[in-house]
Amino acid sequence: MCSSDLLGNLLRREGRTDQAERVLRRAVRVNPSFPAAHMNLAIVLEANGNFQSAEQLYLRALSLKKPYPDCTFNLGNLYRKKNSLKLAEHYFREGLRHGHLLSRINLVILLDELDRLQEARLLGEEGLLHFPDNPGLHFHLANTLGKLEEYEGSEEKYKTAIKLKPTSMYFSNLGVLYHRWGRLKDAEESYSSAISLDPSNPNPRRHLAKLTRKS
């Protein structure tokens, strides 16, 4: 990684996107054959809403380096934002082909959103064979199993995700599962745990209010 690219990434992570863009544009000019500079500039432009230029830069990075799983993952995310879902799936699968964990997780999410639930399930279960301690895989598989009304399996996956990484969102979704399942006391406890972990999260408060009105 060249010094300009390193500085640009640092500025991007600090949220100083205008400065990051200037530095990364300089990195691309200085070394136009450096794929990471193109990808990192694309990330900044995408964050600023310049999707067209970001897309061109991601594609340029991929023309310079193959395979480049981080770049195919980022391009898949861009296409998902643009609602170009076939292209998003294509690039997530390309990342998946090279063992890219985040590509697998986002493909599970995409398939779930498209109601291709059995595909999402199989992909999530396969992922856990390789990454058994990844909380995100457990969580998103739990979401899919819940939609399939496989409540016991969904509960198990949520609990595993929470054990690995207790977050407000995980407890909140477990509460929704219990709510649908008719286990209202468990739902209340899960919503309360979600609120205690992140009082700013509006979802468990809203769900708890609905639960309270029904009881």
N, C-alpha and C positions, 0 to 999 in steps of 0.2 A: 504494500500500500504506500503510495507516495505521500509526502508531507501535506500537500494541499488537500488530498482526499481525507487524510486523517483529521485535519483541522475542520474540514467541512462536516464530517460525521459528528465530531464533538459539538460543533455549533448547532447542528440539527437536533441532537439529543437534548441540548439545553433550550430548545425552542426558539433559537435565533435563526429563523428560517431564511430571512432576507440575506443575512450575512453568509449563511451556509450556501445559499444559491450562488452568490458571487464567487465564493471560494471554489465551489465545485465546478462552476463554469470555467474557471481558470485551470482547474485540474484537467478537464476534458480538452481544453485548447493545448495545454502543455504536452499531454500524452493522450492523443485521440484513440490509441489502440488499447487503452487500459479499461477493461470491462467494468470494474468496480466503480470507477469514477462516473461512468454513464448510469449505472444502476442507482448510485447514491444521489446523483442529481435528479434522476427520475423520482425517487422517493420524496425529495423536497418539493418538486414541482407538483406531484400528486397531492401532497399535503396542502399546497396552496390552491388546489382546484384546477390546475392546468393539466387535465387528463390527456389531451391529445399529444402534447410534447412529451409527457411522461411515458406514454405508450411507445412513442418512437424511440426514446432513449432505452427503454427496457429491451425492445427488439434489437437495437444496435448492440447492446451488451451481450445479448444471446448470439448475435452473429459473430462476436469476437471470442466467445468462450462457450463451449459445449462439452459436457453438460454443465449447467449453472443452476442448481436447484433453488438457491435463494432467489435468483432472478425470476425463474418461472413461477415461484410462489408469489412474489410481489406482483407479477403481471396478472396472475390469476385473481388476486385480490382487486386489482384495478378493474378487470373485466366484470367482476362481481358487483362492484360499485356502479358500473355503467349498465348493469342488468344484461350484459352479454354473457349469459349463463353457460352456453355451450363452449364458448372460448374459455371461460373461467374453469369449467370442468376439465377441458383439455390440458390447461397448464398445471392445474393441481395434480392431474394424473401423471403428467411429465415429471413433476417433482417427486411424486409417490414412487415412480419407477426407479428413482435414485435414492430411495430410503429417507426422504425428507419428511420428518415428523409433522411439522406444521402444515405441510401440504396435505397429509393424510387427515389431520384434524379438520382442516377447512373443507376438505372434500366430504367428510362425514356431515358437517354442518350444511353444506350445499345440498347434498342428496336428501337430507332430512327436510330442508325447506321446500324441496321439490316433491315431497311426499313419496320419494323412492326409498321407503323406510327399510325394506329388507336389504337393499343394497347398502344403505348407511349402516345397518346393524352388522352385516358381514364384514364390512370394512373396519368398523370399530373393534369387533371381536378379533379380527386378524391383527390389528394394531396392538392389542393388549398382549398378544403372544410375544411381540417384540419389545414392547414398552410397558411392562406390567405395572410400573410405578408412576405412570404419567397421569396426573389427576384430570387433565383436560379430556383425555380419551375416555376415562371412566364417566365423567360428567356428561359428555355429549352422547355417549352410548346410553346412559340412563335416560336422557331426554327422548331418544328414539324409542327405547323400550316402553317408556310411559305412553307415547303416542300409540304404540301397538297394544296397549292395555295389558302388558306383561308387568304388572305392578310389583311383584316380588323381586323379579330380576332388576327392575329399575331402582327399587329401594336399595338393593345390595350395591349397585354401582354408585348411587349417590353417596351412600355411607362410606364406601371406599374412597371416593374423591374427597370427601370431607376429612377422612382420617389422614389422607396424604397432604391436603392443603385446605384447611377450614376457611371458607370465604362466605360472605353474605349471600352472594348469588347462588352458591351451592345449597345452602340451607333454605333459601327462598324457593328454589325449584323443588327441593324435597318436600317443602310445605305444600306446594301446589299438587304434587303427586298424592300426598296424604289427603288433601282436600277432595280430590277427584275420587279417591278410594273410599271416602266416607270415614276416615280415621281423623276425626276433627280435633281431638285432643292432641294427637301427634302433630297435626298441621299447625295448631296454635303454638306449640313448643318450637317447631322449626322456624316459624315466622319470627318468633321472639328472639331466637338465637341469631337470625339474620339481621334483625334490627340492632341487637347489641354489638354485633361485629362491625356494622356500618350504619349508623343512625341516619346518614344522608341518602341511603338507598330507598327510593319511594315505593318500590314494588312490594316488599313484604308488609309495609304499613297498609298499603291499599288492600292487599289480600287479607290481612288480619282484620281490617275494618269490615270487609264483606263477610268474613267468617263470624264476627261478633254480631252483625245484624241478623244473621240467620239463626243464631243460637238464642 
